[in-house]
Amino acid sequence: MLKDCRSRKRTLKIILGTLGGSQKLSRKMIREYEMKIWRNAIALFVLCASWNVFGAEDGAIYEIRNYHFEPTFADEYRIWARDLATPHLRTHFDVVGFWVNTDIPPEISGKPLGELGSANVTWIIRWQSKEQRDEQSQAVYSSPEWQAIYAKVPGGRDSYLRIEAKFSQVP
């Protein structure tokens, strides 16, 4: 952030299109606008990164995994995923991201969802090819280390009510 208040005011007035106008910007307004600018910049960066705008890999595919996990074990699953599953998987896969839903209800339009509703766990892995994915997944998921981690999934394997995997590429 800019250090001197006058420069900050001038920059914000330019951004807001009020240079030469009579709008007075208090220190509180400056801080609020700066925070909005930073939040928007971060959001834009995350969005661009998720679209792989910063250098799409030729031929890379993205496996998007959606889980319908038993909601009664959601808190335990978050801990298991954070402490055990995700660190292990990140050492073997090019994990782009791993997300567990919040308590904020999803916004859905169009046709109604089925009885399971929307997925509550999503993660994305980058692969060079489907063949690489098949070989590497088989090796990791059949390893004794992963089997020990997977055996600790809250509620057991039946807690995965549905697992969906789809494959996408950057256009």
C-alpha positions as CSV (number, residue, x, y, z in Angstrom):
1,M,0.0,0.0,0.0
2,L,1.1,3.5,-0.6
3,K,2.8,5.1,2.4
4,D,1.9,8.7,2.1
5,C,-1.7,9.7,2.6
6,R,-1.8,12.3,-0.2
7,S,-0.5,9.9,-2.8
8,R,-3.0,7.3,-1.6
9,K,-5.8,9.8,-1.9
10,R,-4.6,10.9,-5.4
11,T,-4.3,7.2,-6.5
12,L,-7.8,6.4,-5.2
13,K,-9.3,9.5,-6.8
14,I,-7.8,8.4,-10.2
15,I,-9.1,4.9,-9.7
16,L,-12.5,6.1,-8.7
17,G,-12.6,8.7,-11.5
18,T,-13.0,11.6,-9.2
19,L,-9.8,13.5,-9.8
20,G,-10.6,17.2,-9.7
21,G,-14.0,16.4,-8.1
22,S,-15.1,17.7,-4.7
23,Q,-15.3,14.2,-3.0
24,K,-13.4,14.2,0.2
25,L,-11.8,10.9,1.1
26,S,-11.3,10.2,4.8
27,R,-8.5,7.9,6.1
28,K,-11.2,5.3,6.8
29,M,-12.6,5.6,3.2
30,I,-9.0,5.2,1.9
31,R,-8.4,2.1,3.9
32,E,-11.8,0.6,2.8
33,Y,-11.2,1.3,-0.9
34,E,-7.6,-0.1,-0.6
35,M,-8.9,-3.3,1.0
36,K,-11.6,-3.6,-1.8
37,I,-8.9,-3.1,-4.4
38,W,-6.6,-5.7,-2.8
39,R,-9.4,-8.2,-2.4
40,N,-10.4,-7.7,-6.0
41,A,-6.8,-8.1,-7.2
42,I,-6.4,-11.3,-5.2
43,A,-9.7,-12.6,-6.5
44,L,-8.7,-11.9,-10.1
45,F,-5.3,-13.6,-9.5
46,V,-7.0,-16.7,-8.1
47,L,-9.5,-16.8,-10.9
48,C,-6.7,-16.4,-13.6
49,A,-4.7,-19.1,-11.8
50,S,-7.7,-21.5,-11.7
51,W,-8.2,-20.9,-15.5
52,N,-4.5,-21.5,-16.0
53,V,-4.1,-18.1,-17.7
54,F,-0.5,-17.8,-16.5
55,G,0.8,-20.5,-18.9
56,A,-1.4,-23.4,-19.9
57,E,0.5,-26.6,-20.4
58,D,0.1,-28.1,-23.8
59,G,-2.0,-31.2,-23.7
60,A,-2.4,-31.2,-19.9
61,I,-5.6,-32.6,-18.6
62,Y,-7.4,-31.7,-15.4
63,E,-9.1,-34.3,-13.3
64,I,-12.0,-32.7,-11.4
65,R,-13.1,-34.9,-8.6
66,N,-16.4,-34.3,-6.8
67,Y,-17.4,-36.3,-3.8
68,H,-20.8,-36.6,-2.2
69,F,-19.5,-37.3,1.3
70,E,-21.7,-38.2,4.2
71,P,-22.5,-34.8,5.7
72,T,-22.7,-36.1,9.3
73,F,-18.9,-36.7,9.1
74,A,-18.1,-33.3,7.5
75,D,-16.0,-31.9,10.4
76,E,-14.0,-35.1,10.9
77,Y,-13.5,-35.3,7.1
78,R,-12.0,-31.8,7.1
79,I,-9.5,-32.8,9.7
80,W,-8.7,-36.1,8.0
81,A,-8.3,-34.3,4.6
82,R,-6.2,-31.5,6.0
83,D,-3.9,-33.6,8.2
84,L,-3.6,-36.9,6.4
85,A,-5.0,-37.2,2.9
86,T,-4.1,-33.9,1.2
87,P,-0.4,-33.8,2.4
88,H,0.1,-37.3,1.1
89,L,-1.6,-36.8,-2.2
90,R,0.3,-33.5,-2.8
91,T,3.6,-35.4,-2.6
92,H,2.5,-37.8,-5.4
93,F,0.1,-35.8,-7.6
94,D,0.1,-32.3,-9.1
95,V,-2.9,-31.2,-6.9
96,V,-4.2,-27.8,-8.2
97,G,-6.6,-27.5,-5.2
98,F,-8.6,-29.4,-2.6
99,W,-11.8,-27.9,-1.2
100,V,-14.4,-28.9,1.3
101,N,-17.7,-27.0,1.3
102,T,-18.5,-24.4,4.0
103,D,-21.9,-24.1,5.8
104,I,-22.9,-21.5,3.1
105,P,-25.6,-23.2,1.0
106,P,-24.9,-23.6,-2.7
107,E,-26.6,-21.4,-5.2
108,I,-28.2,-23.6,-7.8
109,S,-30.3,-22.7,-10.9
110,G,-31.8,-24.8,-13.6
111,K,-33.0,-28.4,-13.1
112,P,-33.3,-29.6,-9.5
113,L,-30.5,-31.8,-8.0
114,G,-30.9,-35.4,-7.2
115,E,-31.4,-36.7,-3.7
116,L,-27.7,-36.3,-2.8
117,G,-27.6,-32.6,-3.7
118,S,-24.4,-31.0,-4.8
119,A,-21.0,-32.4,-4.1
120,N,-19.5,-31.3,-0.9
121,V,-15.8,-32.1,-1.7
122,T,-14.0,-31.0,-4.8
123,W,-10.4,-31.4,-5.9
124,I,-8.5,-30.9,-9.1
125,I,-5.3,-32.7,-10.3
126,R,-3.2,-31.7,-13.3
127,W,-1.9,-34.6,-15.5
128,Q,0.1,-34.8,-18.6
129,S,-2.1,-37.5,-20.0
130,K,-4.9,-39.9,-19.1
131,E,-2.4,-42.7,-19.2
132,Q,-0.2,-41.0,-16.7
133,R,-3.2,-40.5,-14.5
134,D,-4.2,-44.1,-14.7
135,E,-0.7,-45.4,-13.9
136,Q,0.1,-43.0,-11.2
137,S,-3.3,-43.2,-9.5
138,Q,-3.1,-47.0,-9.4
139,A,0.4,-46.9,-7.9
140,V,-0.5,-44.4,-5.2
141,Y,-3.9,-45.7,-4.2
142,S,-2.6,-49.3,-3.9
143,S,0.4,-48.3,-1.8
144,P,0.5,-49.4,1.9
145,E,0.9,-45.7,2.9
146,W,-2.3,-44.6,1.2
147,Q,-4.2,-47.7,2.4
148,A,-3.3,-46.8,6.0
149,I,-4.5,-43.2,5.5
150,Y,-7.7,-44.2,3.6
151,A,-8.5,-46.7,6.4
152,K,-8.9,-43.7,8.7
153,V,-11.5,-41.9,6.6
154,P,-14.3,-40.8,8.9
155,G,-17.2,-43.2,8.7
156,G,-15.3,-45.6,6.5
157,R,-15.5,-46.1,2.7
158,D,-19.3,-46.1,2.8
159,S,-19.1,-42.4,3.7
160,Y,-18.4,-41.7,0.0
161,L,-22.0,-41.6,-1.2
162,R,-20.9,-40.9,-4.8
163,I,-17.5,-40.1,-6.4
164,E,-17.4,-38.3,-9.8
165,A,-14.4,-37.7,-11.9
166,K,-14.4,-35.7,-15.1
167,F,-11.5,-34.6,-17.3
168,S,-11.0,-31.2,-18.8
169,Q,-8.5,-29.3,-20.9
170,V,-7.7,-25.6,-21.3
171,P,-9.3,-24.6,-24.6
